[in-house]
Amino acid sequence: MKPLTSDSRFRTDALLLVGFCGFLFFFGLAYFGLIGADEPRYAQVAREMLARHDWITPTLGGQPWLEKPPLYYWQAMLAYSAFGVNDWAARLPSAIDASLMVVGIYFFLRRFRPGFQIDGALMTASAAGVIGFARAASMDMALAAALTLALLAWWAWYESESKVYLALAYALLALGTLAKGPVAPFLAAVIVVIFAVAKGESRLLLRTLLLPGILLFCALALPWYFAVQARNPEFFRTFILEHNLARFGTNLYRHKQPFWYYLPVALLGLVPWTIFVVAAVTESVRAWWAEGREMLRSEDALNAFLVIWLAVPIVFFSVSQSKLPGYIIPALPAGTLLLAEYVRRHVSGDDRPNKVLIVLHSVVAAAILVPALTIAYLVSQHHLPWNRATAVAVVVAAALATGIAITLRTRLGLGALRFVTLVPVVLGLAGVLRLGAPALDDVLSARSLANEISRLETKPLPLAVFEVSRETEFGLAFYRNQVIARYDRDPVPAGEHLVVAPRGAQAEVAQRVSPRRVSYLGTFAGQGIDYYWVAGSPAP
C-alpha cells in the first residue's frame, strides 16, 4: 500500500477533524434543554441584549447584569440573529470555540511537532471536560480556547522568533479578557514567568513585552470595559471587586470546596486519557528533575512548559475560596498535548507501552460506557441500578476494555491509542444523547416544564415561583421569556398569574395570596413541582 502524501494526509486529517468536532461538539445540542442556573441565565442575557440592540450593557430581567464580560453574549447574539432564539443557538458559541481550539492545536503541532498533530487535536477534543463545556451555554469554553491558543501562539513565537505569533498571542489574550476578565492575561503571565525563571532567562520576559502587542491587546480588550463603566458606574464594584476579587478570596457565592477539589476534577475532565496523561506528566517531571536546565534548552522544553501550564490553573484555583468545575477547563489542553508528545516520543522509539498502564487505561476508557448507558436511571435515582441494563453495560465495557488492551499490546502499540480510545468516547456520547436526553430534559431542565405550562394556558400570563431552585427560576425565565417573580423575594403579583411551587405546597401558596383564589393545574413529576393558577386581587 502506498504511503499517504502530505496533501492526502491533510485531507484525511481535515475529514477527521470535521467529523469528530461535528459529532462531539455540535450533534444533538438541543436534545435536552438548558440545565443549571448559568446556561439559561446567560442565554437570556444575550436575548435581552439582542432585543435592545445593545452591545454594551448585559441585562437580565431588564436590569444590568454585570457579572461577566460580553464575548459569549456577543457570540450568542449573532447565533440568535442567524438561527433564532433557542437552546441550540445558545450553545453554539461554545461548540464553535472548542472547534477553533482543536483546529488551532492541530496546526500548532503540524508546524512545530509534526507527525502526531491529529492525535493531539482529537485527544483534546475527546476529553470529557472539553466535550461537556463545548456543549454548554457558558463562558468557560471561550476562555479555555482563547487562553490555549494564546499560549500556543506564545510558544510559536518562542521557537520561531516571529513577532506575528507574539502579536497573535496578545490578541487572543484580549479575547480571553472579553470572555471572562483579567484571569486570562493573569494565568498566561504566571505560566510564562515561571517558565522563564525555570529556564534562567529574565530577558525572555522583556522580549515578551512587545509594545505593538500590548497596544493591540488594549485596543481589542479595553473599549468595552470603558464603555460599560461609563454607562454603569457600579460596574467596577460589581465585576472587579465582587465577581473577581471577592469570588476568589471569599465564599461569597457559596461555592466552597476542599483545597484538593481540582485534582479529581482535572482527572475526570481528562477521561478517557487520564492514565496516560498522568504517565506523560510523571515522565516529563522526572526528565526535568534529572536534566534540569539542559532539558529547557532542548526540544523537550515544550514538555516543561506544558507541565507548568497544566499545574498553574489547578494550583491557582485550588487556592480560591470559590470553586466550580468549569474553572479548570483551560488546564486540560496542556494535559492532552503532553500526552501527544508522550506518544510521539514512544512511537518513534518503538517502545511497547507498560502492561499496567495499558490495563488501567483500557478499564478507564471503557468504563465510561457504564454511566453513559445507564444515564437515565442515574439522573433520576442518583445511583447505578442493579438490573439487566447495568449488567449488559458492564459486559460491553469489559469486552471493549479487553479489545483496547489487546490492540495496544500488539505491534501497533501507542500508535493505535488514539483510534481505540475514541471508540468508547463516541459510543458513550451516543448513549447519553440517545438514552439519557429525555431524563436530562425532565429532571435537570425547565424546558419540558415550561412547555407543559404553556399548553395549559388560554392566554399568556405572568409567572411566579415559590421555594423552587434558581435553576428552575432562570430556566423558566428563558423558555417563557418573562421576568419571573419570587414570592420569597418580590411582592406577590397583584394580577392574575401562574405560580410554580414544590409538590404539595398549595396551602402555603394560598396563605401567601389570601384571600385570592388558587387552583391546582398540574404536577411536573420529573422535578416534583406543582403549578397553580392564582386569581387577580379583588377590586377595592
Phi and psi in degrees as a GROMACS rama.xvg file:
@    title "Ramachandran Plot"
@    xaxis  label "Phi"
@    yaxis  label "Psi"
@TYPE xy
-70.8305  140.91  LYS-2
-68.5642  151.766  PRO-3
-67.7754  135.958  LEU-4
-76.3375  169.572  THR-5
-60.3159  -42.9708  SER-6
-66.9044  -43.5037  ASP-7
-68.8296  -35.3717  SER-8
-66.0755  -39.4895  ARG-9
-63.7199  -40.9144  PHE-10
-63.788  -39.7641  ARG-11
-64.0665  -44.2167  THR-12
-61.239  -41.177  ASP-13
-62.5463  -42.1  ALA-14
-63.4098  -40.6129  LEU-15
-64.0125  -42.8761  LEU-16
-63.7843  -46.184  LEU-17
-62.8454  -45.2082  VAL-18
-64.4865  -48.5403  GLY-19
-73.255  -41.3739  PHE-20
-63.7576  -39.778  CYS-21
-60.8145  -43.351  GLY-22
-77.2408  -48.4301  PHE-23
-68.73  -32.8748  LEU-24
-107.698  -33.4566  PHE-25
-106.998  -34.8891  PHE-26
-64.693  130.164  PHE-27
70.227  26.5775  GLY-28
-60.1802  -27.7644  LEU-29
-105.539  15.1008  ALA-30
-62.755  -30.7272  TYR-31
-137.122  156.456  PHE-32
-74.6303  174.923  GLY-33
-60.7723  135.468  LEU-34
-119.676  163.143  ILE-35
73.8255  -172.877  GLY-36
-90.2042  -32.6834  ALA-37
-74.419  -44.696  ASP-38
-55.1649  -57.0852  GLU-39
-66.5465  -30.6217  PRO-40
-66.4055  -49.0438  ARG-41
-64.549  -39.1271  TYR-42
-63.1023  -37.4339  ALA-43
-72.0633  -37.3665  GLN-44
-57.8783  -46.432  VAL-45
-62.6458  -39.3618  ALA-46
-62.5376  -43.7935  ARG-47
-66.4286  -39.2526  GLU-48
-62.2035  -41.7447  MET-49
-65.1492  -41.8061  LEU-50
-62.6681  -34.1083  ALA-51
-90.7245  -4.19924  ARG-52
54.8057  41.0203  HIS-53
-114.906  114.934  ASP-54
-98.2015  6.88166  TRP-55
-108.1  -58.2615  ILE-56
-99.8796  111.755  THR-57
-68.024  138.868  PRO-58
-133.57  153.294  THR-59
-135.678  123.11  LEU-60
63.2934  28.4525  GLY-61
82.5491  -3.53801  GLY-62
-108.594  145.911  GLN-63
-54.0716  134.196  PRO-64
-123.839  94.9192  TRP-65
-106.32  25.2707  LEU-66
-75.0669  -29.214  GLU-67
-134.242  153.042  LYS-68
-68.9554  178.859  PRO-69
-97.5899  -3.58722  PRO-70
-57.0741  -47.9441  LEU-71
-61.0139  -42.516  TYR-72
-61.0753  -42.941  TYR-73
-61.4332  -44.5767  TRP-74
-63.1355  -42.7296  GLN-75
-67.1473  -36.1538  ALA-76
-60.8998  -42.1871  MET-77
-65.177  -40.3715  LEU-78
-64.3838  -42.3123  ALA-79
-62.1317  -40.3399  TYR-80
-62.8827  -35.0431  SER-81
-84.9888  -37.4822  ALA-82
-122.015  3.08069  PHE-83
85.561  164.954  GLY-84
-84.1835  110.887  VAL-85
-158.238  170.443  ASN-86
-70.0608  -28.6838  ASP-87
-62.9125  -47.9142  TRP-88
-65.4007  -33.2221  ALA-89
-64.703  -31.4774  ALA-90
-90.3451  -11.885  ARG-91
-59.7064  -41.2611  LEU-92
-55.9844  -43.0559  PRO-93
-65.8919  -38.2734  SER-94
-63.5945  -40.4427  ALA-95
-67.3281  -44.135  ILE-96
-59.9615  -43.5997  ASP-97
-63.2852  -40.8065  ALA-98
-63.9362  -42.6245  SER-99
-62.2651  -39.1778  LEU-100
-62.8717  -45.8792  MET-101
-64.3985  -43.3744  VAL-102
-64.5412  -40.1391  VAL-103
-61.3163  -41.5246  GLY-104
-61.5022  -42.9066  ILE-105
-58.1414  -49.92  TYR-106
-69.9497  -32.6065  PHE-107
-61.6158  -50.7522  PHE-108
-65.3787  -38.1094  LEU-109
-62.1159  -34.5601  ARG-110
-84.6491  -40.5536  ARG-111
-109.51  -21.6072  PHE-112
-140.533  64.134  ARG-113
-66.0817  153.775  PRO-114
119.732  -38.4495  GLY-115
-130.566  32.7964  PHE-116
-65.9978  -37.6871  GLN-117
-71.4243  -31.2053  ILE-118
-62.9442  -51.9307  ASP-119
-60.2828  -40.6042  GLY-120
-66.3285  -46.9646  ALA-121
-75.1898  -30.4367  LEU-122
-61.6498  -42.0481  MET-123
-65.6742  -45.065  THR-124
-61.6431  -32.7083  ALA-125
-97.0695  3.30932  SER-126
-66.116  139.039  ALA-127
-57.3904  -42.8454  ALA-128
-64.4631  -38.2913  GLY-129
-67.2052  -45.9311  VAL-130
-59.4421  -46.96  ILE-131
-59.8367  -48.0136  GLY-132
-83.769  -15.685  PHE-133
-71.3282  -16.8709  ALA-134
-109.543  21.0094  ARG-135
-121.515  141.678  ALA-136
-81.9339  84.4172  ALA-137
-154.311  176.857  SER-138
-89.4867  -10.7144  MET-139
-63.3943  -41.8838  ASP-140
-71.6757  -34.0267  MET-141
-61.4927  -43.4386  ALA-142
-64.6327  -46.7192  LEU-143
-60.377  -43.6655  ALA-144
-65.5191  -46.358  ALA-145
-63.9435  -44.5613  ALA-146
-67.9054  -42.1648  LEU-147
-59.4775  -50.1625  THR-148
-67.6682  -33.4587  LEU-149
-65.3228  -43.8581  ALA-150
-67.3428  -37.4802  LEU-151
-67.3391  -37.3581  LEU-152
-65.4061  -39.237  ALA-153
-62.2768  -44.0232  TRP-154
-65.1818  -37.0959  TRP-155
-60.6164  -40.5579  ALA-156
-65.4927  -41.811  TRP-157
-59.3211  -38.5169  TYR-158
-84.419  -35.8984  GLU-159
-99.3575  -19.1189  SER-160
67.3668  12.1852  GLU-161
-81.7972  119.13  SER-162
-70.3146  -15.2703  LYS-163
-61.0801  -41.8468  VAL-164
-63.8312  -40.2735  TYR-165
-66.7296  -41.058  LEU-166
-62.3098  -38.7485  ALA-167
-63.003  -38.9317  LEU-168
-60.4264  -42.8445  ALA-169
-64.2495  -40.3977  TYR-170
-64.4352  -40.3508  ALA-171
-68.4922  -35.7317  LEU-172
-66.9028  -30.9836  LEU-173
-63.5441  -41.9725  ALA-174
-63.8182  -39.5264  LEU-175
-61.2634  -36.7026  GLY-176
-68.0261  -34.437  THR-177
-77.1812  -18.0246  LEU-178
-81.1219  -44.7641  ALA-179
-148.642  9.60802  LYS-180
103.051  -163.857  GLY-181
-67.5122  -7.05321  PRO-182
-62.1935  -29.6121  VAL-183
-65.2402  -57.9361  ALA-184
-66.0023  -29.2024  PRO-185
-64.1383  -50.1952  PHE-186
-62.6869  -42.9554  LEU-187
-60.9989  -42.891  ALA-188
-63.9211  -43.2526  ALA-189
-62.5175  -43.6103  VAL-190
-62.4435  -45.83  ILE-191
-67.1247  -41.1334  VAL-192
-62.3233  -46.5521  VAL-193
-61.9467  -41.3759  ILE-194
-63.3364  -44.8545  PHE-195
-64.811  -40.2303  ALA-196
-65.3748  -44.948  VAL-197
-61.4043  -34.7907  ALA-198
-78.6899  -18.0346  LYS-199
75.4019  30.9195  GLY-200
-122.709  85.9471  GLU-201
-66.224  -27.9066  SER-202
-65.2086  -22.8196  ARG-203
-60.994  -36.997  LEU-204
-67.5033  -41.8077  LEU-205
-65.4585  -39.0631  LEU-206
-67.0641  -29.2792  ARG-207
-68.7446  -28.3929  THR-208
-78.2742  73.6162  LEU-209
-81.6306  118.394  LEU-210
-58.3764  -48.3309  LEU-211
-58.9701  -35.1273  PRO-212
-65.8577  -41.8372  GLY-213
-63.2765  -42.7587  ILE-214
-64.104  -38.2838  LEU-215
-64.1476  -43.3431  LEU-216
-57.1326  -48.5587  PHE-217
-63.4149  -40.4041  CYS-218
-65.5875  -33.5171  ALA-219
-86.0146  -40.2035  LEU-220
-90.3365  -36.3316  ALA-221
-82.7324  -29.8519  LEU-222
-54.0685  -43.641  PRO-223
-63.6114  -40.9011  TRP-224
-62.3157  -41.7985  TYR-225
-66.8699  -41.3583  PHE-226
-66.1215  -44.1854  ALA-227
-70.284  -32.7845  VAL-228
-68.379  -38.3533  GLN-229
-64.5136  -37.2428  ALA-230
-82.4404  -27.406  ARG-231
-132.363  90.1313  ASN-232
-58.5828  -19.5557  PRO-233
-82.8484  -0.96238  GLU-234
-59.5691  -47.3375  PHE-235
-59.1052  -45.2384  PHE-236
-65.5956  -45.4951  ARG-237
-68.9469  -48.9085  THR-238
-81.9858  -53.1982  PHE-239
-75.9888  -53.4064  ILE-240
-73.9444  -41.6542  LEU-241
-89.9926  -52.0102  GLU-242
-92.0131  3.14907  HIS-243
-120.021  -64.7413  ASN-244
-70.8185  -50.3297  LEU-245
-67.8081  -36.1641  ALA-246
-63.3143  -37.4563  ARG-247
-75.3774  -42.0751  PHE-248
-92.7908  -12.3055  GLY-249
-136.446  171.687  THR-250
-97.6244  39.4018  ASN-251
-56.4791  -35.614  LEU-252
-104.608  15.3949  TYR-253
59.2874  47.0797  ARG-254
-117.718  43.8536  HIS-255
-72.1006  132.272  LYS-256
-142.841  160.431  GLN-257
-65.4396  161.07  PRO-258
-56.423  -39.0408  PHE-259
-82.2852  7.26591  TRP-260
-52.1085  -42.0907  TYR-261
-77.8608  -13.3066  TYR-262
-65.4983  -54.8057  LEU-263
-65.2151  -33.3078  PRO-264
-63.2462  -43.6635  VAL-265
-65.2507  -41.7401  ALA-266
-63.4135  -41.6616  LEU-267
-68.2648  -37.8518  LEU-268
-64.7433  -25.0865  GLY-269
-90.3638  -4.66459  LEU-270
-57.0962  135.579  VAL-271
-93.9468  10.1233  PRO-272
-94.6992  3.77088  TRP-273
-53.201  -48.0975  THR-274
-61.7769  -48.06  ILE-275
-74.9998  -26.5857  PHE-276
-64.7284  -43.7531  VAL-277
-60.8649  -40.9033  VAL-278
-63.5014  -40.6969  ALA-279
-66.1141  -42.5842  ALA-280
-63.2525  -45.3443  VAL-281
-60.0465  -45.3744  THR-282
-64.0676  -41.4332  GLU-283
-66.9671  -40.8593  SER-284
-65.8137  -41.3297  VAL-285
-62.198  -43.3898  ARG-286
-64.1136  -41.3915  ALA-287
-62.6805  -43.7151  TRP-288
-63.2014  -39.7815  TRP-289
-76.5434  -39.5912  ALA-290
-96.2304  -20.6078  GLU-291
61.4294  -134.713  GLY-292
-71.8559  -14.7449  ARG-293
-62.1125  -37.7089  GLU-294
-63.9967  -38.1756  MET-295
-72.7208  -8.645  LEU-296
-101.38  1.99789  ARG-297
-110.484  -177.832  SER-298
-61.5688  -26.8048  GLU-299
-73.1965  -0.70508  ASP-300
-59.1712  -29.3696  ALA-301
-59.417  -36.7391  LEU-302
-63.3672  -40.3652  ASN-303
-63.8578  -42.0279  ALA-304
-60.4466  -42.0594  PHE-305
-68.3527  -36.2854  LEU-306
-62.7148  -43.7155  VAL-307
-62.4265  -44.7751  ILE-308
-59.8769  -42.9139  TRP-309
-65.9924  -39.1457  LEU-310
-78.2227  -38.0316  ALA-311
-60.2266  -51.3151  VAL-312
-61.4336  -37.0299  PRO-313
-63.5066  -46.7305  ILE-314
-67.7749  -45.7286  VAL-315
-59.86  -49.939  PHE-316
-76.4377  -18.5001  PHE-317
-67.3988  -32.7647  SER-318
-71.9328  -28.9873  VAL-319
-60.0775  144.952  SER-320
-83.5061  -9.53296  GLN-321
-119.477  118.595  SER-322
-127.723  128.134  LYS-323
-133.583  148.215  LEU-324
-56.3399  -36.9614  PRO-325
-64.1857  -20.7789  GLY-326
-60.5267  -27.4156  TYR-327
-89.5841  -5.46738  ILE-328
-57.8933  -37.713  ILE-329
-61.4199  -17.6766  PRO-330
-81.9597  -24.8767  ALA-331
-63.0196  -41.3343  LEU-332
-59.8791  -29.7346  PRO-333
-63.0246  -38.7852  ALA-334
-65.8627  -44.2159  GLY-335
-71.6598  -31.7798  THR-336
-68.5289  -38.3258  LEU-337
-59.7261  -40.0495  LEU-338
-65.4739  -41.5297  LEU-339
-60.2827  -41.6221  ALA-340
-64.8958  -38.9308  GLU-341
-61.2126  -46.2486  TYR-342
-63.3751  -43.3274  VAL-343
-59.2247  -43.3612  ARG-344
-65.2016  -45.8892  ARG-345
-77.8074  -32.9426  HIS-346
-69.5758  -43.1444  VAL-347
-66.0464  -27.1435  SER-348
-88.8903  1.38116  GLY-349
56.9405  37.1658  ASP-350
-84.7876  142.847  ASP-351
-87.2432  131.433  ARG-352
-63.7523  150.298  PRO-353
-60.7212  137.026  ASN-354
-60.4573  -40.7758  LYS-355
-63.1331  -43.739  VAL-356
-61.641  -41.0285  LEU-357
-62.4496  -45.9084  ILE-358
-64.1037  -47.0836  VAL-359
-62.3109  -44.4636  LEU-360
-62.4255  -43.7178  HIS-361
-61.5912  -41.0772  SER-362
-66.771  -47.2716  VAL-363
-63.4452  -45.0652  VAL-364
-64.5071  -43.2126  ALA-365
-76.7843  -27.4658  ALA-366
-63.5275  -21.3693  ALA-367
-63.8306  -18.9567  ILE-368
-68.1883  -28.7211  LEU-369
-64.6418  -56.21  VAL-370
-65.9424  -31.2638  PRO-371
-64.5344  -40.2062  ALA-372
-82.4599  -12.9222  LEU-373
-116.86  21.943  THR-374
-61.1376  -36.7183  ILE-375
-60.621  -43.3184  ALA-376
-70.7255  -40.6167  TYR-377
-59.7018  -42.0795  LEU-378
-65.9201  -40.5284  VAL-379
-86.6229  -32.6376  SER-380
-109.815  -13.0912  GLN-381
66.1214  22.4265  HIS-382
-159.608  161.312  HIS-383
-70.4488  135.722  LEU-384
-78.6517  143.891  PRO-385
-100.234  79.9389  TRP-386
-142.481  -172.828  ASN-387
-63.1003  -38.148  ARG-388
-60.3566  -42.8828  ALA-389
-65.8554  -41.361  THR-390
-60.717  -42.7553  ALA-391
-62.9519  -43.8486  VAL-392
-61.3185  -41.3347  ALA-393
-65.3296  -42.3789  VAL-394
-63.7004  -43.8249  VAL-395
-62.591  -43.9061  VAL-396
-63.4549  -41.518  ALA-397
-63.6484  -42.371  ALA-398
-64.2839  -41.2846  ALA-399
-67.1194  -41.6319  LEU-400
-59.5213  -40.9386  ALA-401
-62.9711  -43.6064  THR-402
-63.2115  -41.6296  GLY-403
-62.7314  -46.5463  ILE-404
-62.1138  -44.0095  ALA-405
-63.3647  -42.6114  ILE-406
-62.5214  -43.4773  THR-407
-70.1468  -19.2127  LEU-408
-90.4649  -4.10037  ARG-409
-80.3815  -175.587  THR-410
-61.1863  -24.3486  ARG-411
-65.0052  -37.8088  LEU-412
54.4777  -137.7  GLY-413
-67.4083  -15.5086  LEU-414
-62.0086  -22.4107  GLY-415
-97.5649  0.827508  ALA-416
-57.9319  -46.7949  LEU-417
-62.112  -45.6057  ARG-418
-64.8786  -51.5574  PHE-419
-69.6143  -27.3784  VAL-420
-79.6859  -27.4082  THR-421
-70.4311  -21.5589  LEU-422
-60.7857  -54.1636  VAL-423
-65.5161  -28.3423  PRO-424
-62.9841  -48.4308  VAL-425
-64.0758  -45.2306  VAL-426
-64.679  -39.6605  LEU-427
-65.0487  -46.3267  GLY-428
-65.1776  -39.9855  LEU-429
-61.2406  -39.6957  ALA-430
-64.1799  -42.4755  GLY-431
-61.9659  -46.3168  VAL-432
-69.7115  -38.2216  LEU-433
-80.0639  -42.8124  ARG-434
-97.3021  -29.2409  LEU-435
-100.484  -16.136  GLY-436
-56.9443  -46.3796  ALA-437
-59.8904  -40.9252  PRO-438
-67.4831  -41.7284  ALA-439
-60.494  -39.5356  LEU-440
-65.2221  -45.1144  ASP-441
-73.463  -37.4594  ASP-442
-93.7455  -35.2694  VAL-443
-112.232  -12.1315  LEU-444
-117.283  152.948  SER-445
-91.7377  4.28854  ALA-446
-62.8217  -50.692  ARG-447
-65.3175  -38.1937  SER-448
-61.5586  -45.7453  LEU-449
-62.3474  -41.1357  ALA-450
-65.0161  -39.5667  ASN-451
-65.3626  -41.9684  GLU-452
-64.483  -43.0882  ILE-453
-62.3385  -34.436  SER-454
-66.4176  -25.3086  ARG-455
-86.0954  -19.0851  LEU-456
-73.8221  138.373  GLU-457
-94.3524  -16.281  THR-458
-155.214  153.572  LYS-459
-62.4924  130.473  PRO-460
-126.89  152.735  LEU-461
-61.064  156.518  PRO-462
-128.98  137.074  LEU-463
-126.351  163.649  ALA-464
-128.201  155.23  VAL-465
-139.828  113.921  PHE-466
54.6473  41.3677  GLU-467
-114.103  169.43  VAL-468
-71.7976  161.338  SER-469
-62.2462  -33.6849  ARG-470
-58.4396  -43.6697  GLU-471
-67.7703  -42.8262  THR-472
-59.9149  -52.4595  GLU-473
-70.169  -33.2837  PHE-474
-63.5317  -44.6794  GLY-475
-65.5062  -36.3263  LEU-476
-60.4462  -39.5199  ALA-477
-74.714  -49.6193  PHE-478
-72.2858  -23.3657  TYR-479
-103.266  -7.0587  ARG-480
51.8732  51.3726  ASN-481
-132.608  155.306  GLN-482
-79.6243  123.277  VAL-483
-97.6156  123.582  ILE-484
-85.0626  145.911  ALA-485
-111.548  125.874  ARG-486
-58.602  -35.2593  TYR-487
-87.1759  5.47917  ASP-488
-131.68  -39.8115  ARG-489
-112.023  164.207  ASP-490
-62.2569  143.825  PRO-491
-63.4405  129.02  VAL-492
-53.4301  135.289  PRO-493
-73.3494  -29.6831  ALA-494
-91.6498  -179.6  GLY-495
-59.3539  135.569  GLU-496
-160.057  173.198  HIS-497
-106.497  152.583  LEU-498
-137.315  138.671  VAL-499
-108.485  131.61  VAL-500
-147.765  165.399  ALA-501
-61.1407  154.595  PRO-502
-56.0394  134.83  ARG-503
80.1166  16.2962  GLY-504
-97.3918  18.2043  ALA-505
-62.2037  -39.8516  GLN-506
-63.3078  -40.2549  ALA-507
-68.1314  -39.4332  GLU-508
-63.0148  -44.0832  VAL-509
-61.3891  -37.1825  ALA-510
-66.1268  -37.1542  GLN-511
-66.209  -35.6522  ARG-512
-105.292  2.9647  VAL-513
-48.9418  136  SER-514
-98.7336  22.2673  PRO-515
-72.5545  153.777  ARG-516
-81.2251  140.073  ARG-517
-124.158  129.602  VAL-518
-122.783  130.918  SER-519
-71.9799  131.225  TYR-520
-106.635  -36.992  LEU-521
172.513  177.793  GLY-522
-127.353  137.636  THR-523
-104.361  98.668  PHE-524
-64.6652  -34.0136  ALA-525
-57.4953  -29.0938  GLY-526
-122.779  10.1612  GLN-527
60.7167  46.1108  GLY-528
-122.883  137.466  ILE-529
-106.493  157.011  ASP-530
-135.534  144.952  TYR-531
-133.075  155.939  TYR-532
-100.242  134.169  TRP-533
-118.635  127.385  VAL-534
-68.5843  159.284  ALA-535
-70.9192  164.827  GLY-536
-64.0491  138.483  SER-537
-63.5375  148.065  PRO-538
-63.0776  140.123  ALA-539
